[in-house]
């Protein structure tokens, strides 16, 4: 039920953000605070006893990087740098905090996907400041300036929630229960964030006067990266953890990459990639949940 609600709210949020983009895009400064609060709530509820890294997690993280590197390299070799930037935002994003919820609904190993999610957040936070300056090729900023800017932004939306959650758990252990109690608050913030990123994206695209032909390659790139991610994860985790690994490589924290793609140093057209990816991975989730429900019905469980 909650996943269906998220899907409905996603569509409504994009419509509201798109229609009222001129009024809402001015609230973009609230986006990092929304992401920070959402992740803090998520980190508060982490069961550290479940965080048990395996060798498969290493292969999973390597596969996650390989997907965006291959997609980015293919687009660059074909002479489409903006498409390369778009598929980077789609493929390099860390695993979404919703992935453990989906895996739970699929009756999978929640501990495995939770560990993978935390590790992917760490990898993204450490490497993105060094990688992103090569991706966006900003003319107005040097590599060092852009690296420091990205590091500051990543530290705000990933580092601060992690530190805040650790401190709160040490000072007041019962706060671990807040995560479950604040799920609806987190859902509301997620909804607000989608409205804002939709408004920012719509406003930037209209300002640049892009055509459907300009945007189509970005949308197709998102479809390809999403499909490759889910299918590659299925193969990496076969046979015992196929659903967990599929979620790990396909279910991405798109709010985070949409925040990055909406910055002034990013190419506005590349924003279409992660925007469309939101629809792609939610569609993949719906298919996975439907297939799992059919299997459970057949087995009588």
Secondary structure, 3 states (H helix, E strand, C coil): CHHHHHHHHHHHHHHHHHHCHHHHHHHHHHHHHHHHHHHHHHHHCCCHHHCCCCHHHHHHHHHHHHHHHHHHHHHHHCCCHHHHHHHHHHHHCCECCCHHHHHHHCCCCHHHHHHHHHHHHHHHHHHHHHHHHHHHCCCCCCHHHHHHHHHHHHHHHHHHHHHHHHHHHHHCHHHHHHHHHCHHHHHHHHHHHHHHHHHHHHHHHHHHCCCHHHHHHHHHHHHHHHHHHHHHHHHHCCCCCHHHHHHHHHCECHHHHHHHHCCCCCCHHHHHHHHHHHHHHHHHHHHHHHHHHHHHHHHCC
